[in-house]
């Protein structure tokens, strides 16, 4: 799970901590969407890492001719 402080989130969004506080009070759904987007981005990065590992395994297997993957 992606975790950061409110200050870090404000800096990431290039807004003041006060603006973030106002958004949390006035538009909590906006903060929820931002958090979901950050979590999704983290999941995408993790998925990319796993795919790269699988591609490397496949390349090594093909190079060593131990298995034939199509």
Residue frames as a rotation matrix with the C-alpha (Angstrom) as fourth column:
UNK 1
0.582 0.813 0.000 0.00
0.813 -0.582 0.000 0.00
0.000 0.000 -1.000 0.00
UNK 2
-0.198 -0.605 0.771 1.23
0.581 -0.706 -0.406 3.44
0.790 0.367 0.491 -0.90
UNK 3
0.572 0.348 -0.743 1.77
0.818 -0.312 0.483 5.53
-0.064 -0.884 -0.463 2.23
UNK 4
-0.477 -0.699 0.533 2.78
0.617 -0.698 -0.363 9.16
0.626 0.156 0.764 2.53
UNK 5
-0.545 0.240 -0.803 2.20
0.648 -0.487 -0.586 12.03
-0.532 -0.840 0.110 4.88
UNK 6
0.600 0.799 0.053 -0.25
0.696 -0.488 -0.528 14.80
-0.396 0.353 -0.848 4.08
UNK 7
0.404 -0.554 -0.728 2.72
-0.336 -0.830 0.445 17.14
-0.851 0.065 -0.521 3.66
UNK 8
-0.657 -0.677 0.332 4.30
0.010 0.432 0.902 14.77
-0.753 0.596 -0.277 1.12
UNK 9
-0.113 0.717 0.688 1.00
0.927 0.325 -0.185 14.51
-0.356 0.617 -0.701 -0.75
UNK 10
0.763 0.378 -0.524 0.66
0.252 -0.921 -0.298 18.31
-0.595 0.095 -0.798 -0.84
UNK 11
-0.049 -0.875 -0.481 4.20
-0.461 -0.408 0.788 18.61
-0.886 0.260 -0.384 -2.20
UNK 12
-0.647 -0.143 0.749 3.54
0.447 0.724 0.525 15.89
-0.617 0.675 -0.405 -4.79
UNK 13
0.220 0.853 0.474 0.45
0.959 -0.100 -0.265 17.79
-0.179 0.513 -0.840 -5.96
UNK 14
-0.674 -0.603 0.427 2.36
0.656 -0.754 -0.029 21.08
0.339 0.261 0.904 -5.84
UNK 15
0.300 0.777 0.553 -0.15
0.110 -0.604 0.789 22.66
0.947 -0.176 -0.267 -3.47
UNK 16
-0.483 -0.428 0.764 0.08
-0.667 -0.385 -0.638 24.01
0.567 -0.818 -0.099 0.07
UNK 17
-0.915 0.136 -0.380 -0.80
0.336 0.778 -0.531 21.90
0.224 -0.613 -0.758 3.08
UNK 18
-0.665 0.691 -0.284 -3.64
-0.200 -0.531 -0.823 24.35
-0.719 -0.491 0.492 3.76
UNK 19
-0.291 0.539 -0.791 -5.10
-0.954 -0.106 0.279 23.79
0.067 0.836 0.545 0.30
UNK 20
-0.672 0.006 -0.740 -4.96
-0.111 0.988 0.109 20.04
0.732 0.156 -0.663 0.87
UNK 21
-0.907 0.360 -0.219 -6.76
0.291 0.159 -0.943 20.51
-0.305 -0.919 -0.249 4.21
UNK 22
-0.423 0.778 -0.464 -9.48
-0.677 -0.612 -0.409 22.52
-0.602 0.141 0.786 2.46
UNK 23
-0.373 0.250 -0.893 -9.86
-0.756 0.476 0.449 19.83
0.537 0.843 0.012 -0.21
UNK 24
-0.883 0.002 -0.470 -10.18
0.213 0.893 -0.396 17.19
0.419 -0.450 -0.789 2.51
UNK 25
-0.733 0.630 -0.257 -12.98
0.118 -0.254 -0.960 19.18
-0.670 -0.734 0.112 4.17
UNK 26
-0.169 0.692 -0.702 -14.81
-0.697 -0.588 -0.411 20.41
-0.697 0.419 0.581 1.07
UNK 27
0.464 0.265 -0.845 -14.16
-0.855 0.386 -0.348 17.64
0.234 0.884 0.405 -1.44
UNK 28
0.056 -0.481 0.875 -13.28
-0.667 0.634 0.392 14.38
-0.743 -0.606 -0.285 0.30
UNK 29
0.784 0.272 0.557 -14.11
0.182 0.758 -0.627 12.45
-0.593 0.593 0.545 -2.90
UNK 30
0.816 -0.561 -0.139 -11.30
-0.417 -0.404 -0.814 14.31
0.400 0.723 -0.563 -4.67
UNK 31
-0.023 -0.837 0.546 -8.79
-0.994 0.076 0.075 13.16
-0.104 -0.541 -0.834 -2.06
UNK 32
0.307 0.212 0.928 -10.14
-0.262 0.956 -0.132 9.62
-0.915 -0.203 0.349 -2.33
UNK 33
0.987 0.096 0.129 -9.67
0.101 0.256 -0.961 9.69
-0.125 0.962 0.243 -6.11
UNK 34
0.464 -0.886 0.013 -6.13
-0.785 -0.418 -0.457 11.06
0.410 0.202 -0.889 -5.77
UNK 35
-0.094 -0.491 0.866 -5.26
-0.843 0.502 0.193 8.31
-0.529 -0.712 -0.461 -3.30
UNK 36
0.610 0.373 0.699 -6.77
0.024 0.873 -0.487 5.65
-0.792 0.314 0.524 -5.56
UNK 37
0.949 -0.283 -0.141 -4.77
-0.198 -0.185 -0.963 7.00
0.246 0.941 -0.232 -8.48
UNK 38
0.121 -0.948 0.294 -1.54
-0.977 -0.166 -0.134 6.90
0.176 -0.271 -0.946 -6.49
UNK 39
0.029 -0.048 0.998 -2.28
-0.515 0.855 0.056 3.35
-0.856 -0.516 0.000 -5.34
UNK 40
0.883 0.338 0.325 -3.04
0.103 0.536 -0.838 2.29
-0.457 0.773 0.439 -8.93
UNK 41
0.687 -0.700 -0.195 0.18
-0.601 -0.397 -0.693 3.87
0.408 0.593 -0.694 -10.15
UNK 42
-0.130 -0.730 0.671 2.10
-0.944 0.299 0.142 1.90
-0.304 -0.614 -0.728 -7.52
UNK 43
0.336 0.341 0.878 0.36
-0.143 0.940 -0.310 -1.32
-0.931 -0.021 0.364 -8.59
UNK 44
0.994 0.006 -0.106 1.23
-0.106 0.030 -0.994 -0.63
-0.003 1.000 0.030 -12.23
UNK 45
0.277 -0.960 0.033 4.90
-0.909 -0.273 -0.315 -0.14
0.312 0.057 -0.948 -11.32
UNK 46
-0.156 -0.285 0.946 4.93
-0.678 0.727 0.107 -3.42
-0.718 -0.625 -0.307 -9.37
UNK 47
0.711 0.491 0.504 3.29
0.036 0.690 -0.723 -5.23
-0.702 0.533 0.473 -12.29
UNK 48
0.820 -0.473 -0.321 5.92
-0.491 -0.293 -0.821 -3.82
0.294 0.831 -0.472 -14.67
UNK 49
-0.089 -0.897 0.433 8.69
-0.990 0.127 0.060 -5.15
-0.109 -0.423 -0.899 -12.42
UNK 50
0.047 0.176 0.983 7.15
-0.283 0.946 -0.156 -8.63
-0.958 -0.270 0.095 -12.39
UNK 51
0.942 0.324 0.091 6.72
0.008 0.248 -0.969 -8.60
-0.336 0.913 0.230 -16.17
UNK 52
0.485 -0.845 -0.225 10.36
-0.812 -0.339 -0.475 -7.59
0.325 0.412 -0.851 -16.63
UNK 53
-0.255 -0.557 0.790 11.43
-0.797 0.583 0.154 -10.47
-0.547 -0.591 -0.594 -14.37
UNK 54
0.423 0.500 0.756 9.31
0.012 0.831 -0.557 -12.91
-0.906 0.244 0.345 -16.38
UNK 55
0.955 -0.118 -0.273 10.74
-0.292 -0.192 -0.937 -11.61
0.058 0.974 -0.217 -19.66
UNK 56
0.072 -0.992 0.100 14.27
-0.992 -0.082 -0.097 -12.10
0.105 -0.092 -0.990 -18.32
UNK 57
-0.146 -0.045 0.988 13.46
-0.437 0.899 -0.023 -15.66
-0.888 -0.435 -0.151 -17.26
UNK 58
0.797 0.513 0.318 12.00
0.075 0.439 -0.895 -16.35
-0.599 0.738 0.311 -20.69
UNK 59
0.728 -0.580 -0.366 15.06
-0.642 -0.390 -0.660 -14.91
0.240 0.716 -0.656 -22.46
UNK 60
-0.232 -0.844 0.484 17.42
-0.937 0.327 0.121 -17.00
-0.261 -0.425 -0.867 -20.34
UNK 61
0.119 0.363 0.924 15.35
-0.168 0.925 -0.342 -20.12
-0.979 -0.115 0.171 -20.96
UNK 62
0.968 0.250 -0.022 15.33
-0.046 0.093 -0.995 -19.55
-0.246 0.964 0.102 -24.72
UNK 63
0.416 -0.892 -0.176 19.06
-0.875 -0.341 -0.343 -18.76
0.246 0.296 -0.923 -24.76
UNK 64
-0.420 -0.609 0.673 19.88
-0.786 0.615 0.066 -21.92
-0.454 -0.501 -0.737 -22.83
UNK 65
-0.348 0.388 -0.853 17.43
-0.741 0.444 0.504 -23.88
0.575 0.807 0.133 -25.05
UNK 66
-0.985 0.010 0.173 16.08
-0.117 0.697 -0.707 -25.70
-0.127 -0.717 -0.686 -22.02
UNK 67
-0.213 0.962 0.168 12.47
0.566 0.262 -0.782 -24.87
-0.797 -0.072 -0.600 -22.79
UNK 68
-0.874 0.015 0.486 10.65
0.441 -0.398 0.804 -23.56
0.205 0.917 0.341 -25.81
UNK 69
-0.318 0.769 -0.555 8.13
0.465 -0.383 -0.798 -20.83
-0.826 -0.511 -0.236 -24.99
UNK 70
-0.526 0.220 0.822 5.81
0.805 -0.184 0.564 -19.52
0.275 0.958 -0.080 -27.66
